[in-house]
Amino acid sequence: MVPSLGRGSHRIFLRTLALCAAAAAGACSSDLTPIKTLAVEAGYGPKSMAAPDFVAASRPQGTPEFLPVGVSAPARPVRAKSVEGRKTLEAELEGARGRNESKGRAAESAGRATKPASAP
């Protein structure tokens, strides 16, 4: 014998059923659902395409090696610059700074020399 549902219980049952149906249909967005698999096999889903040749050629062959999460990369040896190398680098950077400052001054003076167009 099936118990009769009251009017309020009937509405709750229908809402729960509708919610379950919506959740099952919404699960189609995942790659591992049977609903999506059935839809693709029936011809309604996206068709899988092979990667173009240039893409397949640019991908590494085999399985790439990744570091596990939480593991640091191995330490690399640090080589300090020699005194001459450091002085050469400082001289190059000073020269670059001087060139940049002179270009900035030239741009600033060019900006002052031109008058902006008046508003229409």
N, CA and C atoms as a LAMMPS dump frame, in Angstrom:
ITEM: TIMESTEP
0
ITEM: NUMBER OF ATOMS
360
ITEM: BOX BOUNDS ff ff ff
-5.0000000000000000e+02 5.0000000000000000e+02
-5.0000000000000000e+02 5.0000000000000000e+02
-5.0000000000000000e+02 5.0000000000000000e+02
ITEM: ATOMS id mol type element x y z
1 1 1 N 0.846 -1.164 0
2 1 2 C 0 0 0
3 1 3 C 0.898 1.236 0
4 2 1 N 0.62 2.165 -0.913
5 2 2 C 1.404 3.386 -1.044
6 2 3 C 0.745 4.468 -0.213
7 3 1 N 1.508 5.117 0.644
8 3 2 C 0.895 6.194 1.434
9 3 3 C 0.554 7.365 0.52
10 4 1 N -0.56 8.019 0.8
11 4 2 C -0.956 9.161 -0.015
12 4 3 C -0.18 10.389 0.431
13 5 1 N 0.161 11.167 -0.549
14 5 2 C 0.899 12.384 -0.257
15 5 3 C -0.072 13.54 -0.138
16 6 1 N 0.128 14.354 0.842
17 6 2 C -0.702 15.538 0.977
18 6 3 C -0.302 16.573 -0.071
19 7 1 N -1.055 17.625 -0.183
20 7 2 C -0.794 18.637 -1.202
21 7 3 C 0.593 19.265 -1.011
22 8 1 N 0.983 19.561 0.198
23 8 2 C 2.294 20.151 0.472
24 8 3 C 3.422 19.167 0.204
25 9 1 N 3.232 17.919 0.571
26 9 2 C 4.247 16.893 0.344
27 9 3 C 4.439 16.644 -1.144
28 10 1 N 3.366 16.72 -1.905
29 10 2 C 3.427 16.515 -3.349
30 10 3 C 4.279 17.599 -4.005
31 11 1 N 4.11 18.831 -3.574
32 11 2 C 4.904 19.941 -4.121
33 11 3 C 6.378 19.776 -3.775
34 12 1 N 6.647 19.383 -2.55
35 12 2 C 8.043 19.186 -2.138
36 12 3 C 8.67 18.071 -2.961
37 13 1 N 7.908 16.992 -3.171
38 13 2 C 8.421 15.883 -3.972
39 13 3 C 8.73 16.342 -5.399
40 14 1 N 7.843 17.115 -6.016
41 14 2 C 8.069 17.585 -7.386
42 14 3 C 9.253 18.54 -7.464
43 15 1 N 9.395 19.391 -6.476
44 15 2 C 10.54 20.31 -6.459
45 15 3 C 11.853 19.546 -6.294
46 16 1 N 11.839 18.548 -5.428
47 16 2 C 13.036 17.724 -5.242
48 16 3 C 13.372 16.967 -6.515
49 17 1 N 12.362 16.434 -7.183
50 17 2 C 12.569 15.724 -8.436
51 17 3 C 13.127 16.66 -9.51
52 18 1 N 12.587 17.883 -9.593
53 18 2 C 13.075 18.863 -10.568
54 18 3 C 14.52 19.262 -10.254
55 19 1 N 14.839 19.412 -8.98
56 19 2 C 16.2 19.763 -8.59
57 19 3 C 17.18 18.652 -8.947
58 20 1 N 16.813 17.419 -8.726
59 20 2 C 17.669 16.279 -9.077
60 20 3 C 17.879 16.192 -10.583
61 21 1 N 16.806 16.45 -11.356
62 21 2 C 16.919 16.419 -12.816
63 21 3 C 17.833 17.533 -13.3
64 22 1 N 17.716 18.719 -12.704
65 22 2 C 18.588 19.843 -13.085
66 22 3 C 20.035 19.552 -12.726
67 23 1 N 20.268 18.94 -11.579
68 23 2 C 21.634 18.602 -11.181
69 23 3 C 22.228 17.561 -12.116
70 24 1 N 21.435 16.583 -12.523
71 24 2 C 21.932 15.551 -13.441
72 24 3 C 22.243 16.145 -14.807
73 25 1 N 21.385 17.046 -15.289
74 25 2 C 21.631 17.677 -16.586
75 25 3 C 22.8 18.65 -16.494
76 26 1 N 22.953 19.328 -15.371
77 26 2 C 24.061 20.264 -15.189
78 26 3 C 25.393 19.561 -15.083
79 27 1 N 25.37 18.308 -14.741
80 27 2 C 26.61 17.549 -14.633
81 27 3 C 27.211 17.255 -15.996
82 28 1 N 26.518 17.627 -17.066
83 28 2 C 27.042 17.406 -18.419
84 28 3 C 28.283 18.233 -18.688
85 29 1 N 28.544 19.24 -17.879
86 29 2 C 29.698 20.094 -18.134
87 29 3 C 31.004 19.387 -17.795
88 30 1 N 30.954 18.331 -17.049
89 30 2 C 32.159 17.578 -16.707
90 30 3 C 32.536 16.65 -17.853
91 31 1 N 33.79 16.255 -17.91
92 31 2 C 34.257 15.371 -18.976
93 31 3 C 33.971 13.899 -18.685
94 32 1 N 33.608 13.566 -17.476
95 32 2 C 33.481 12.163 -17.098
96 32 3 C 32.048 11.775 -16.74
97 33 1 N 31.055 12.352 -17.386
98 33 2 C 29.683 12.017 -17.049
99 33 3 C 29.068 11.128 -18.113
100 34 1 N 28.232 10.206 -17.713
101 34 2 C 27.592 9.338 -18.7
102 34 3 C 26.605 10.088 -19.589
103 35 1 N 25.983 11.145 -19.069
104 35 2 C 25.031 11.902 -19.885
105 35 3 C 25.756 12.567 -21.045
106 36 1 N 26.905 13.174 -20.762
107 36 2 C 27.669 13.822 -21.832
108 36 3 C 28.168 12.786 -22.827
109 37 1 N 28.614 11.649 -22.34
110 37 2 C 29.093 10.595 -23.229
111 37 3 C 27.987 10.141 -24.168
112 38 1 N 26.787 9.958 -23.633
113 38 2 C 25.657 9.555 -24.471
114 38 3 C 25.308 10.635 -25.487
115 39 1 N 25.359 11.89 -25.083
116 39 2 C 25.037 12.984 -26.003
117 39 3 C 26.057 13.071 -27.128
118 40 1 N 27.333 12.898 -26.817
119 40 2 C 28.384 12.953 -27.84
120 40 3 C 28.235 11.777 -28.799
121 41 1 N 27.976 10.613 -28.262
122 41 2 C 27.815 9.443 -29.119
123 41 3 C 26.575 9.556 -30.002
124 42 1 N 25.538 10.266 -29.526
125 42 2 C 24.331 10.445 -30.328
126 42 3 C 24.499 11.542 -31.369
127 43 1 N 25.604 12.282 -31.32
128 43 2 C 25.871 13.321 -32.309
129 43 3 C 25.5 14.718 -31.877
130 44 1 N 25.122 14.911 -30.616
131 44 2 C 24.727 16.231 -30.145
132 44 3 C 25.875 17.012 -29.514
133 45 1 N 26.921 16.366 -29.137
134 45 2 C 28.02 17.034 -28.465
135 45 3 C 29.104 17.453 -29.424
136 46 1 N 30.148 18.072 -28.892
137 46 2 C 31.256 18.491 -29.749
138 46 3 C 32.026 17.279 -30.261
139 47 1 N 32.474 17.371 -31.484
140 47 2 C 33.251 16.282 -32.069
141 47 3 C 34.719 16.486 -31.711
142 48 1 N 35.382 15.418 -31.32
143 48 2 C 36.793 15.546 -30.979
144 48 3 C 37.605 15.631 -32.265
145 49 1 N 38.536 16.554 -32.277
146 49 2 C 39.364 16.778 -33.453
147 49 3 C 40.819 16.524 -33.094
148 50 1 N 41.556 16.026 -34.049
149 50 2 C 42.984 15.818 -33.839
150 50 3 C 43.691 17.172 -33.884
151 51 1 N 44.763 17.289 -33.141
152 51 2 C 45.522 18.533 -33.123
153 51 3 C 46.185 18.745 -34.484
154 52 1 N 46.281 19.995 -34.941
155 52 2 C 46.986 20.262 -36.199
156 52 3 C 48.445 19.81 -36.112
157 53 1 N 49.053 19.611 -37.265
158 53 2 C 50.425 19.09 -37.303
159 53 3 C 51.406 19.971 -36.548
160 54 1 N 51.298 21.32 -36.719
161 54 2 C 52.259 22.197 -36.054
162 54 3 C 52.113 22.148 -34.54
163 55 1 N 50.891 21.886 -34.056
164 55 2 C 50.689 21.781 -32.61
165 55 3 C 51.264 20.462 -32.1
166 56 1 N 50.975 19.379 -32.826
167 56 2 C 51.49 18.073 -32.411
168 56 3 C 53.014 18.047 -32.456
169 57 1 N 53.614 18.744 -33.428
170 57 2 C 55.079 18.762 -33.531
171 57 3 C 55.711 19.585 -32.415
172 58 1 N 54.991 20.592 -31.909
173 58 2 C 55.571 21.449 -30.878
174 58 3 C 55.453 20.846 -29.482
175 59 1 N 54.615 19.858 -29.323
176 59 2 C 54.454 19.235 -28.001
177 59 3 C 55.597 18.261 -27.748
178 60 1 N 56.055 18.186 -26.494
179 60 2 C 57.132 17.25 -26.195
180 60 3 C 56.663 15.805 -26.338
181 61 1 N 57.541 14.963 -26.81
182 61 2 C 57.209 13.546 -26.95
183 61 3 C 57.356 12.876 -25.589
184 62 1 N 56.483 11.981 -25.274
185 62 2 C 56.536 11.281 -23.99
186 62 3 C 55.838 12.086 -22.907
187 63 1 N 55.993 11.661 -21.699
188 63 2 C 55.371 12.313 -20.558
189 63 3 C 56.311 13.372 -20.001
190 64 1 N 55.863 14.624 -19.879
191 64 2 C 56.745 15.646 -19.312
192 64 3 C 56.997 15.371 -17.831
193 65 1 N 58.153 15.778 -17.376
194 65 2 C 58.514 15.555 -15.98
195 65 3 C 58.25 16.839 -15.199
196 66 1 N 57.345 16.748 -14.241
197 66 2 C 57.009 17.88 -13.412
198 66 3 C 57.461 17.59 -11.988
199 67 1 N 57.775 18.652 -11.274
200 67 2 C 58.111 18.491 -9.868
201 67 3 C 56.823 18.297 -9.08
202 68 1 N 56.815 17.412 -8.118
203 68 2 C 55.625 17.255 -7.281
204 68 3 C 55.349 18.54 -6.492
205 69 1 N 54.122 18.728 -6.095
206 69 2 C 53.748 19.905 -5.326
207 69 3 C 54.458 19.862 -3.984
208 70 1 N 55.017 20.996 -3.603
209 70 2 C 55.688 21.102 -2.315
210 70 3 C 57.161 20.755 -2.355
211 71 1 N 57.678 20.355 -3.51
212 71 2 C 59.095 20.017 -3.626
213 71 3 C 59.799 21.147 -4.357
214 72 1 N 60.867 21.637 -3.786
215 72 2 C 61.613 22.732 -4.406
216 72 3 C 62.532 22.194 -5.492
217 73 1 N 62.828 23.055 -6.439
218 73 2 C 63.768 22.696 -7.498
219 73 3 C 65.155 22.528 -6.882
220 74 1 N 65.999 21.711 -7.473
221 74 2 C 67.345 21.55 -6.916
222 74 3 C 68.111 22.869 -6.968
223 75 1 N 68.932 23.063 -5.98
224 75 2 C 69.704 24.307 -5.885
225 75 3 C 70.711 24.384 -7.026
226 76 1 N 70.803 25.56 -7.608
227 76 2 C 71.769 25.783 -8.683
228 76 3 C 73.01 26.437 -8.108
229 77 1 N 74.15 26.109 -8.656
230 77 2 C 75.369 26.743 -8.143
231 77 3 C 75.375 28.229 -8.503
232 78 1 N 75.72 29.05 -7.541
233 78 2 C 75.763 30.491 -7.747
234 78 3 C 77.213 30.883 -7.997
235 79 1 N 77.428 31.545 -9.107
236 79 2 C 78.785 32.004 -9.416
237 79 3 C 78.819 33.511 -9.247
238 80 1 N 79.649 33.962 -8.367
239 80 2 C 79.779 35.401 -8.142
240 80 3 C 80.618 36.009 -9.259
241 81 1 N 80.305 37.267 -9.597
242 81 2 C 81.086 37.958 -10.628
243 81 3 C 82.446 38.335 -10.048
244 82 1 N 83.401 38.368 -10.932
245 82 2 C 84.725 38.816 -10.502
246 82 3 C 84.694 40.329 -10.327
247 83 1 N 85.726 40.863 -9.742
248 83 2 C 85.791 42.306 -9.51
249 83 3 C 85.748 43.043 -10.85
250 84 1 N 86.501 42.553 -11.848
251 84 2 C 86.499 43.22 -13.162
252 84 3 C 85.118 43.135 -13.812
253 85 1 N 84.467 41.972 -13.708
254 85 2 C 83.146 41.799 -14.291
255 85 3 C 82.121 42.71 -13.641
256 86 1 N 82.218 42.873 -12.322
257 86 2 C 81.289 43.748 -11.625
258 86 3 C 81.497 45.207 -12.024
259 87 1 N 82.77 45.625 -12.147
260 87 2 C 83.046 47.01 -12.546
261 87 3 C 82.596 47.259 -13.979
262 88 1 N 82.767 46.284 -14.861
263 88 2 C 82.307 46.428 -16.243
264 88 3 C 80.789 46.565 -16.276
265 89 1 N 80.098 45.755 -15.501
266 89 2 C 78.645 45.827 -15.444
267 89 3 C 78.182 47.175 -14.899
268 90 1 N 78.821 47.664 -13.857
269 90 2 C 78.463 48.962 -13.292
270 90 3 C 78.662 50.067 -14.319
271 91 1 N 79.751 49.997 -15.089
272 91 2 C 80.014 51.016 -16.11
273 91 3 C 78.942 50.963 -17.206
274 92 1 N 78.548 49.763 -17.608
275 92 2 C 77.498 49.631 -18.618
276 92 3 C 76.173 50.208 -18.113
277 93 1 N 75.846 49.92 -16.857
278 93 2 C 74.594 50.425 -16.299
279 93 3 C 74.629 51.948 -16.133
280 94 1 N 75.767 52.492 -15.726
281 94 2 C 75.894 53.952 -15.618
282 94 3 C 75.73 54.602 -16.986
283 95 1 N 76.327 54.018 -18.027
284 95 2 C 76.195 54.551 -19.378
285 95 3 C 74.748 54.499 -19.856
286 96 1 N 74.059 53.395 -19.566
287 96 2 C 72.653 53.272 -19.961
288 96 3 C 71.805 54.301 -19.226
289 97 1 N 72.088 54.528 -17.959
290 97 2 C 71.337 55.528 -17.206
291 97 3 C 71.557 56.914 -17.786
292 98 1 N 72.788 57.236 -18.115
293 98 2 C 73.081 58.542 -18.718
294 98 3 C 72.36 58.725 -20.049
295 99 1 N 72.346 57.688 -20.888
296 99 2 C 71.643 57.781 -22.174
297 99 3 C 70.145 57.972 -21.964
298 100 1 N 69.589 57.243 -21.021
299 100 2 C 68.153 57.376 -20.75
300 100 3 C 67.807 58.759 -20.2
301 101 1 N 68.651 59.298 -19.328
302 101 2 C 68.395 60.632 -18.787
303 101 3 C 68.476 61.687 -19.883
304 102 1 N 69.427 61.564 -20.791
305 102 2 C 69.547 62.558 -21.864
306 102 3 C 68.355 62.454 -22.82
307 103 1 N 67.893 61.241 -23.107
308 103 2 C 66.698 61.089 -23.948
309 103 3 C 65.472 61.686 -23.254
310 104 1 N 65.388 61.521 -21.948
311 104 2 C 64.276 62.092 -21.202
312 104 3 C 64.293 63.607 -21.226
313 105 1 N 65.48 64.193 -21.066
314 105 2 C 65.588 65.658 -21.13
315 105 3 C 65.224 66.167 -22.517
316 106 1 N 65.664 65.459 -23.572
317 106 2 C 65.333 65.863 -24.939
318 106 3 C 63.834 65.783 -25.177
319 107 1 N 63.19 64.74 -24.688
320 107 2 C 61.746 64.602 -24.864
321 107 3 C 61.003 65.676 -24.08
322 108 1 N 61.493 65.998 -22.903
323 108 2 C 60.843 67.026 -22.093
324 108 3 C 60.943 68.391 -22.766
325 109 1 N 62.105 68.724 -23.303
326 109 2 C 62.255 70.015 -23.985
327 109 3 C 61.433 70.054 -25.27
328 110 1 N 61.33 68.931 -25.974
329 110 2 C 60.498 68.89 -27.18
330 110 3 C 59.036 69.062 -26.809
331 111 1 N 58.629 68.53 -25.68
332 111 2 C 57.25 68.684 -25.229
333 111 3 C 56.93 70.114 -24.853
334 112 1 N 57.894 70.836 -24.292
335 112 2 C 57.671 72.235 -23.934
336 112 3 C 57.629 73.12 -25.172
337 113 1 N 58.385 72.733 -26.206
338 113 2 C 58.465 73.562 -27.401
339 113 3 C 57.184 73.512 -28.227
340 114 1 N 56.465 72.431 -28.194
341 114 2 C 55.238 72.344 -28.973
342 114 3 C 54.078 72.834 -28.163
343 115 1 N 53.184 73.548 -28.824
344 115 2 C 52.003 74.07 -28.143
345 115 3 C 50.841 73.129 -28.44
346 116 1 N 50.077 72.793 -27.423
347 116 2 C 48.94 71.924 -27.675
348 116 3 C 47.883 72.637 -28.527
349 117 1 N 47.16 71.868 -29.287
350 117 2 C 46.099 72.432 -30.116
351 117 3 C 44.987 72.934 -29.235
352 118 1 N 44.403 74.022 -29.633
353 118 2 C 43.307 74.567 -28.843
354 118 3 C 42.052 73.732 -29.031
355 119 1 N 41.218 73.751 -28.023
356 119 2 C 39.982 72.967 -28.068
357 119 3 C 39.021 73.592 -29.067
358 120 1 N 38.283 72.789 -29.828
359 120 2 C 37.357 73.369 -30.818
360 120 3 C 36.178 74.067 -30.185
